[in-house]
Amino acid sequence: MNSWRPQDARAVTVPEEVQVVIRRRDGSLRRPTTIWIVGDGDRVFVRSTNGRTADWFRGALATGTGRIVARSTTHDVEFTEADDGDLARVDAAYRAKYGRYASIVDHLEEDGPRAATLEIHPA
């Protein structure tokens, strides 16, 4: 997997919301889904608030590819499941960035959303 350049990782994770666009098996793109995104250094993560059953999450697992649209910049990306060892750092990143939405962050730290954590890599 490719690694983010630090300035690109920051550009992707600074906006409060980004759009994730999953590539279908036939190469076409699904409709965009608004998500929260966090970084840990030059690593980038997303988590599905609806757990592993969310359409965009299942599509990301199925094809492993898509796009992230942060502000007006589009990045082709690859998705991999986050390692269990990364989950506490991802929790902390969500808490640091979105802590003012405490009840939502509390939900994102529950088992279902935690089990739906993806690392995003530049394609």
N, CA, C and O atoms as a DFTB+ gen file, in Angstrom:
492 C
 N C O
     1  1       0.833      -1.187       0.000
     2  2       0.000       0.000       0.000
     3  2       0.873       1.244       0.000
     4  3       1.942       1.282       0.609
     5  1       0.395       2.240      -0.687
     6  2       1.075       3.528      -0.696
     7  2       0.817       4.264       0.607
     8  3      -0.172       4.011       1.295
     9  1       1.713       5.172       0.934
    10  2       1.568       6.005       2.130
    11  2       1.235       7.424       1.714
    12  3       1.611       7.875       0.632
    13  1       0.529       8.118       2.584
    14  2       0.213       9.519       2.338
    15  2       1.447      10.382       2.558
    16  3       2.235      10.123       3.468
    17  1       1.612      11.384       1.747
    18  2       2.569      12.442       2.069
    19  2       1.932      13.222       3.215
    20  3       0.715      13.410       3.217
    21  1       2.709      13.676       4.180
    22  2       2.118      14.350       5.346
    23  2       1.162      15.483       4.978
    24  3       0.101      15.609       5.590
    25  1       1.515      16.307       3.996
    26  2       0.638      17.423       3.635
    27  2      -0.664      16.942       3.005
    28  3      -1.695      17.594       3.171
    29  1      -0.646      15.820       2.289
    30  2      -1.875      15.280       1.715
    31  2      -2.757      14.645       2.796
    32  3      -3.980      14.774       2.759
    33  1      -2.131      13.964       3.754
    34  2      -2.897      13.395       4.862
    35  2      -3.609      14.504       5.634
    36  3      -4.771      14.354       6.011
    37  1      -2.921      15.605       5.867
    38  2      -3.548      16.735       6.561
    39  2      -4.688      17.315       5.732
    40  3      -5.755      17.607       6.271
    41  1      -4.477      17.485       4.434
    42  2      -5.512      18.066       3.571
    43  2      -6.775      17.215       3.553
    44  3      -7.884      17.740       3.458
    45  1      -6.604      15.910       3.644
    46  2      -7.755      15.001       3.628
    47  2      -8.460      14.980       4.976
    48  3      -9.683      14.847       5.024
    49  1      -7.720      15.107       6.067
    50  2      -8.320      14.940       7.397
    51  2      -8.721      16.239       8.084
    52  3      -9.400      16.197       9.110
    53  1      -8.325      17.387       7.554
    54  2      -8.694      18.656       8.194
    55  2     -10.184      18.972       8.058
    56  3     -10.786      19.416       9.036
    57  1     -10.803      18.767       6.904
    58  2     -12.236      19.089       6.817
    59  2     -13.050      18.261       7.813
    60  3     -12.710      17.117       8.113
    61  1     -14.114      18.852       8.311
    62  2     -14.964      18.118       9.255
    63  2     -15.642      16.932       8.583
    64  3     -15.749      15.850       9.160
    65  1     -16.092      17.152       7.366
    66  2     -16.746      16.079       6.613
    67  2     -16.098      15.951       5.243
    68  3     -15.657      16.936       4.651
    69  1     -16.050      14.739       4.758
    70  2     -15.587      14.469       3.398
    71  2     -16.608      13.549       2.735
    72  3     -17.505      13.014       3.386
    73  1     -16.451      13.384       1.452
    74  2     -17.290      12.454       0.707
    75  2     -16.464      11.221       0.382
    76  3     -15.327      11.327      -0.077
    77  1     -17.044      10.050       0.623
    78  2     -16.422       8.805       0.202
    79  2     -17.247       8.291      -0.975
    80  3     -18.476       8.248      -0.924
    81  1     -16.547       7.908      -2.026
    82  2     -17.193       7.403      -3.238
    83  2     -16.574       6.042      -3.517
    84  3     -15.375       5.940      -3.778
    85  1     -17.375       5.019      -3.462
    86  2     -16.883       3.655      -3.612
    87  2     -16.959       3.236      -5.079
    88  3     -17.942       3.507      -5.768
    89  1     -15.913       2.577      -5.534
    90  2     -15.899       2.054      -6.895
    91  2     -16.547       0.670      -6.896
    92  3     -16.201      -0.195      -6.092
    93  1     -17.489       0.482      -7.810
    94  2     -18.139      -0.819      -7.971
    95  2     -17.196      -1.772      -8.698
    96  3     -16.169      -1.359      -9.237
    97  1     -17.558      -3.045      -8.705
    98  2     -16.741      -4.062      -9.391
    99  2     -16.586      -3.772     -10.881
   100  3     -15.564      -4.114     -11.476
   101  1     -17.600      -3.138     -11.492
   102  2     -17.524      -2.838     -12.926
   103  2     -16.755      -1.551     -13.210
   104  3     -16.632      -1.142     -14.365
   105  1     -16.234      -0.908     -12.153
   106  2     -15.442       0.308     -12.308
   107  2     -16.232       1.589     -12.160
   108  3     -15.642       2.658     -12.000
   109  1     -17.553       1.510     -12.211
   110  2     -18.365       2.716     -12.035
   111  2     -18.336       3.127     -10.568
   112  3     -17.941       2.357      -9.693
   113  1     -18.762       4.350     -10.327
   114  2     -18.723       4.905      -8.970
   115  2     -20.120       4.963      -8.375
   116  3     -21.086       5.319      -9.050
   117  1     -20.212       4.607      -7.102
   118  2     -21.463       4.758      -6.365
   119  2     -21.666       6.238      -6.061
   120  3     -20.779       7.058      -6.299
   121  1     -22.826       6.564      -5.541
   122  2     -23.069       7.954      -5.155
   123  2     -22.251       8.278      -3.901
   124  3     -21.981       7.390      -3.092
   125  1     -21.858       9.537      -3.738
   126  2     -21.047       9.917      -2.579
   127  2     -21.806       9.763      -1.262
   128  3     -23.022       9.945      -1.200
   129  1     -21.062       9.427      -0.218
   130  2     -21.570       9.343       1.141
   131  2     -20.737      10.279       2.005
   132  3     -19.507      10.244       1.949
   133  1     -21.384      11.100       2.788
   134  2     -20.679      12.009       3.688
   135  2     -20.246      11.243       4.926
   136  3     -21.044      10.539       5.544
   137  1     -18.969      11.387       5.284
   138  2     -18.424      10.699       6.448
   139  2     -17.500      11.640       7.219
   140  3     -17.079      12.686       6.726
   141  1     -17.207      11.226       8.439
   142  2     -16.172      11.863       9.241
   143  2     -14.883      11.090       9.031
   144  3     -14.897       9.869       8.881
   145  1     -13.786      11.800       9.020
   146  2     -12.482      11.206       8.720
   147  2     -11.478      11.714       9.739
   148  3     -11.551      12.865      10.170
   149  1     -10.546      10.862      10.123
   150  2      -9.524      11.268      11.095
   151  2      -8.148      10.805      10.634
   152  3      -8.012       9.895       9.815
   153  1      -7.151      11.453      11.181
   154  2      -5.779      11.075      10.896
   155  2      -5.020      10.745      12.161
   156  3      -5.356      11.197      13.256
   157  1      -3.998       9.952      11.981
   158  2      -3.039       9.635      13.041
   159  2      -1.677       9.741      12.377
   160  3      -1.188       8.781      11.782
   161  1      -1.072      10.910      12.485
   162  2       0.159      11.159      11.739
   163  2      -0.150      11.180      10.254
   164  3      -1.014      11.930       9.800
   165  1       0.565      10.345       9.494
   166  2       0.307      10.304       8.049
   167  2      -0.616       9.150       7.666
   168  3      -0.664       8.746       6.504
   169  1      -1.340       8.628       8.635
   170  2      -2.327       7.573       8.385
   171  2      -3.729       8.164       8.461
   172  3      -3.978       9.090       9.233
   173  1      -4.646       7.625       7.655
   174  2      -5.993       8.170       7.527
   175  2      -7.005       7.044       7.762
   176  3      -6.854       5.939       7.243
   177  1      -8.042       7.348       8.558
   178  2      -9.035       6.343       8.935
   179  2     -10.451       6.892       8.802
   180  3     -10.684       8.093       8.939
   181  1     -11.390       5.988       8.533
   182  2     -12.812       6.289       8.579
   183  2     -13.498       5.157       9.321
   184  3     -12.969       4.052       9.445
   185  1     -14.682       5.461       9.805
   186  2     -15.451       4.476      10.567
   187  2     -16.912       4.622      10.164
   188  3     -17.418       5.737      10.034
   189  1     -17.577       3.510       9.970
   190  2     -18.990       3.524       9.604
   191  2     -19.856       3.604      10.853
   192  3     -19.817       2.709      11.697
   193  1     -20.629       4.663      10.973
   194  2     -21.512       4.814      12.118
   195  2     -22.564       3.708      12.166
   196  3     -23.079       3.386      13.236
   197  1     -22.885       3.125      11.008
   198  2     -23.869       2.035      10.951
   199  2     -23.214       0.665      10.950
   200  3     -23.868      -0.335      10.653
   201  1     -21.949       0.608      11.275
   202  2     -21.262      -0.669      11.359
   203  2     -21.003      -1.294       9.999
   204  3     -21.002      -0.615       8.972
   205  1     -20.790      -2.576      10.015
   206  2     -20.376      -3.313       8.820
   207  2     -21.496      -3.512       7.810
   208  3     -21.241      -3.977       6.699
   209  1     -22.740      -3.170       8.171
   210  2     -23.849      -3.371       7.245
   211  2     -24.086      -2.185       6.315
   212  3     -24.877      -2.295       5.379
   213  1     -23.426      -1.063       6.548
   214  2     -23.617       0.114       5.698
   215  2     -23.196      -0.203       4.258
   216  3     -22.174      -0.849       4.028
   217  1     -23.990       0.256       3.308
   218  2     -23.702      -0.019       1.896
   219  2     -22.308       0.432       1.486
   220  3     -21.577      -0.312       0.832
   221  1     -21.936       1.658       1.870
   222  2     -20.632       2.157       1.429
   223  2     -19.514       1.306       2.022
   224  3     -18.510       1.051       1.358
   225  1     -19.684       0.862       3.277
   226  2     -18.651       0.064       3.925
   227  2     -18.508      -1.292       3.235
   228  3     -17.393      -1.735       2.957
   229  1     -19.630      -1.946       2.960
   230  2     -19.578      -3.241       2.276
   231  2     -18.955      -3.100       0.888
   232  3     -18.196      -3.966       0.453
   233  1     -19.278      -2.005       0.195
   234  2     -18.671      -1.757      -1.113
   235  2     -17.177      -1.524      -1.016
   236  3     -16.416      -1.995      -1.861
   237  1     -16.752      -0.797       0.011
   238  2     -15.319      -0.547       0.202
   239  2     -14.574      -1.846       0.445
   240  3     -13.463      -2.026      -0.054
   241  1     -15.167      -2.752       1.203
   242  2     -14.540      -4.053       1.428
   243  2     -14.525      -4.894       0.156
   244  3     -13.546      -5.585      -0.130
   245  1     -15.610      -4.832      -0.601
   246  2     -15.746      -5.683      -1.780
   247  2     -14.740      -5.332      -2.866
   248  3     -14.140      -6.220      -3.472
   249  1     -14.555      -4.043      -3.112
   250  2     -13.660      -3.640      -4.208
   251  2     -12.329      -3.102      -3.717
   252  3     -11.325      -3.179      -4.425
   253  1     -12.315      -2.554      -2.502
   254  2     -11.082      -1.997      -1.944
   255  2     -10.651      -0.687      -2.561
   256  3      -9.562      -0.196      -2.264
   257  1     -11.492      -0.099      -3.427
   258  2     -11.076       1.134      -4.105
   259  2     -12.208       2.146      -4.141
   260  3     -13.384       1.799      -4.037
   261  1     -11.821       3.400      -4.289
   262  2     -12.791       4.474      -4.407
   263  2     -12.098       5.809      -4.437
   264  3     -10.955       5.935      -4.877
   265  1     -12.815       6.803      -3.960
   266  2     -12.299       8.171      -3.920
   267  2     -12.717       8.831      -2.621
   268  3     -13.742       8.499      -2.024
   269  1     -11.894       9.769      -2.207
   270  2     -12.237      10.673      -1.113
   271  2     -12.240      12.076      -1.710
   272  3     -11.293      12.479      -2.385
   273  1     -13.314      12.809      -1.452
   274  2     -13.406      14.196      -1.899
   275  2     -13.365      15.057      -0.645
   276  3     -14.300      15.060       0.155
   277  1     -12.269      15.783      -0.488
   278  2     -12.063      16.663       0.661
   279  2     -11.998      18.092       0.137
   280  3     -11.084      18.477      -0.593
   281  1     -13.004      18.861       0.539
   282  2     -13.190      20.191      -0.025
   283  2     -13.348      20.025      -1.527
   284  3     -14.292      19.357      -1.950
   285  1     -12.510      20.573      -2.333
   286  2     -12.685      20.441      -3.788
   287  2     -11.650      19.515      -4.414
   288  3     -11.507      19.470      -5.636
   289  1     -10.934      18.781      -3.578
   290  2      -9.871      17.909      -4.083
   291  2     -10.308      16.449      -3.996
   292  3     -10.815      15.993      -2.971
   293  1     -10.100      15.732      -5.095
   294  2     -10.456      14.317      -5.163
   295  2      -9.192      13.474      -5.117
   296  3      -8.218      13.754      -5.816
   297  1      -9.219      12.443      -4.292
   298  2      -8.087      11.518      -4.158
   299  2      -8.574      10.111      -4.460
   300  3      -9.525       9.642      -3.834
   301  1      -7.941       9.431      -5.408
   302  2      -8.203       8.011      -5.609
   303  2      -7.556       7.272      -4.446
   304  3      -6.416       7.553      -4.076
   305  1      -8.298       6.317      -3.870
   306  2      -7.836       5.669      -2.653
   307  2      -8.090       4.168      -2.693
   308  3      -8.835       3.651      -3.525
   309  1      -7.438       3.499      -1.756
   310  2      -7.660       2.084      -1.490
   311  2      -8.037       1.956      -0.019
   312  3      -7.569       2.718       0.827
   313  1      -8.891       0.979       0.270
   314  2      -9.379       0.757       1.628
   315  2      -8.881      -0.591       2.140
   316  3      -8.917      -1.592       1.424
   317  1      -8.417      -0.601       3.383
   318  2      -8.092      -1.851       4.069
   319  2      -8.697      -1.783       5.468
   320  3      -8.898      -0.701       6.020
   321  1      -8.982      -2.944       6.027
   322  2      -9.495      -2.946       7.390
   323  2      -8.383      -2.547       8.345
   324  3      -7.236      -2.971       8.203
   325  1      -8.744      -1.730       9.314
   326  2      -7.769      -1.297      10.318
   327  2      -7.415      -2.477      11.215
   328  3      -8.244      -3.346      11.484
   329  1      -6.182      -2.488      11.663
   330  2      -5.740      -3.500      12.620
   331  2      -6.342      -3.203      13.990
   332  3      -6.542      -2.043      14.349
   333  1      -6.629      -4.258      14.754
   334  2      -7.175      -4.078      16.105
   335  2      -6.287      -3.171      16.956
   336  3      -6.783      -2.426      17.801
   337  1      -4.987      -3.237      16.732
   338  2      -4.059      -2.414      17.496
   339  2      -4.173      -0.931      17.210
   340  3      -3.659      -0.111      17.971
   341  1      -4.847      -0.573      16.113
   342  2      -5.028       0.835      15.754
   343  2      -6.302       1.440      16.342
   344  3      -6.446       2.662      16.361
   345  1      -7.218       0.614      16.819
   346  2      -8.545       1.103      17.185
   347  2      -8.537       2.123      18.307
   348  3      -9.299       3.089      18.261
   349  1      -7.699       1.936      19.310
   350  2      -7.643       2.908      20.414
   351  2      -7.145       4.266      19.907
   352  3      -7.638       5.307      20.342
   353  1      -6.176       4.258      18.996
   354  2      -5.679       5.522      18.439
   355  2      -6.750       6.189      17.565
   356  3      -6.873       7.413      17.553
   357  1      -7.516       5.381      16.841
   358  2      -8.599       5.935      16.032
   359  2      -9.681       6.509      16.951
   360  3     -10.209       7.586      16.678
   361  1     -10.016       5.805      18.035
   362  2     -10.958       6.342      19.020
   363  2     -10.491       7.715      19.499
   364  3     -11.266       8.671      19.526
   365  1      -9.228       7.798      19.873
   366  2      -8.673       9.052      20.392
   367  2      -8.714      10.151      19.330
   368  3      -8.976      11.311      19.651
   369  1      -8.460       9.799      18.083
   370  2      -8.496      10.789      17.007
   371  2      -9.918      11.312      16.802
   372  3     -10.115      12.512      16.607
   373  1     -10.909      10.418      16.846
   374  2     -12.300      10.867      16.747
   375  2     -12.665      11.761      17.923
   376  3     -13.325      12.785      17.747
   377  1     -12.242      11.380      19.114
   378  2     -12.549      12.162      20.311
   379  2     -11.900      13.546      20.212
   380  3     -12.528      14.548      20.556
   381  1     -10.653      13.609      19.747
   382  2      -9.947      14.890      19.650
   383  2     -10.588      15.803      18.594
   384  3     -10.741      17.003      18.822
   385  1     -10.951      15.249      17.474
   386  2     -11.472      16.074      16.376
   387  2     -12.942      16.422      16.554
   388  3     -13.351      17.552      16.290
   389  1     -13.733      15.462      16.998
   390  2     -15.188      15.633      17.022
   391  2     -15.770      15.617      18.439
   392  3     -16.973      15.415      18.607
   393  1     -14.945      15.824      19.443
   394  2     -15.381      15.722      20.829
   395  2     -16.555      16.603      21.196
   396  3     -17.284      16.296      22.140
   397  1     -16.755      17.690      20.472
   398  2     -17.893      18.562      20.780
   399  2     -19.222      17.881      20.451
   400  3     -20.281      18.351      20.868
   401  1     -19.168      16.776      19.706
   402  2     -20.345      15.954      19.409
   403  2     -20.244      14.669      20.230
   404  3     -20.200      13.569      19.680
   405  1     -20.208      14.824      21.538
   406  2     -19.868      13.720      22.443
   407  2     -20.740      12.486      22.247
   408  3     -20.220      11.371      22.245
   409  1     -22.042      12.651      22.084
   410  2     -22.903      11.468      21.963
   411  2     -22.620      10.700      20.672
   412  3     -22.704       9.472      20.655
   413  1     -22.290      11.400      19.608
   414  2     -21.965      10.723      18.345
   415  2     -20.631      10.000      18.476
   416  3     -20.496       8.859      18.033
   417  1     -19.653      10.652      19.075
   418  2     -18.352      10.010      19.267
   419  2     -18.499       8.809      20.189
   420  3     -17.875       7.774      19.957
   421  1     -19.313       8.930      21.230
   422  2     -19.570       7.775      22.098
   423  2     -20.079       6.601      21.264
   424  3     -19.630       5.469      21.443
   425  1     -21.015       6.870      20.356
   426  2     -21.547       5.817      19.488
   427  2     -20.447       5.234      18.598
   428  3     -20.381       4.018      18.418
   429  1     -19.588       6.087      18.043
   430  2     -18.519       5.606      17.165
   431  2     -17.515       4.720      17.898
   432  3     -16.766       3.976      17.265
   433  1     -17.497       4.797      19.229
   434  2     -16.599       3.962      20.012
   435  2     -17.256       2.653      20.457
   436  3     -16.631       1.849      21.148
   437  1     -18.518       2.438      20.060
   438  2     -19.198       1.183      20.374
   439  2     -18.690       0.072      19.455
   440  3     -18.050       0.339      18.437
   441  1     -18.981      -1.158      19.821
   442  2     -18.453      -2.313      19.099
   443  2     -18.781      -2.305      17.612
   444  3     -17.898      -2.579      16.800
   445  1     -20.025      -1.999      17.225
   446  2     -20.412      -2.040      15.815
   447  2     -19.597      -1.100      14.937
   448  3     -18.981      -1.547      13.970
   449  1     -19.578       0.189      15.252
   450  2     -18.756       1.099      14.456
   451  2     -17.254       0.806      14.550
   452  3     -16.538       0.929      13.557
   453  1     -16.779       0.423      15.726
   454  2     -15.340       0.115      15.853
   455  2     -14.948      -1.033      14.932
   456  3     -13.850      -1.039      14.376
   457  1     -15.846      -2.009      14.770
   458  2     -15.578      -3.150      13.897
   459  2     -15.638      -2.764      12.426
   460  3     -15.309      -3.569      11.555
   461  1     -16.059      -1.534      12.150
   462  2     -16.167      -1.035      10.779
   463  2     -15.205       0.118      10.558
   464  3     -15.583       1.162      10.026
   465  1     -13.969      -0.075      10.968
   466  2     -12.922       0.937      10.825
   467  2     -12.029       0.563       9.653
   468  3     -11.501      -0.547       9.580
   469  1     -11.871       1.509       8.742
   470  2     -11.022       1.291       7.571
   471  2      -9.848       2.273       7.577
   472  3      -9.982       3.427       7.985
   473  1      -8.724       1.794       7.123
   474  2      -7.611       2.691       6.839
   475  2      -7.680       3.021       5.365
   476  3      -7.959       2.155       4.536
   477  1      -7.424       4.275       5.045
   478  2      -7.470       4.735       3.659
   479  2      -6.051       5.032       3.206
   480  3      -5.290       5.711       3.895
   481  1      -5.711       4.513       2.041
   482  2      -4.381       4.691       1.467
   483  2      -4.516       5.377       0.115
   484  3      -5.488       5.129      -0.599
   485  1      -3.572       6.227      -0.254
   486  2      -3.630       6.781      -1.620
   487  2      -3.404       5.672      -2.636
   488  3      -2.595       4.768      -2.426
   489  1      -4.134       5.760      -3.734
   490  2      -3.999       4.723      -4.776
   491  2      -2.810       5.027      -5.683
   492  3      -2.536       4.272      -6.616
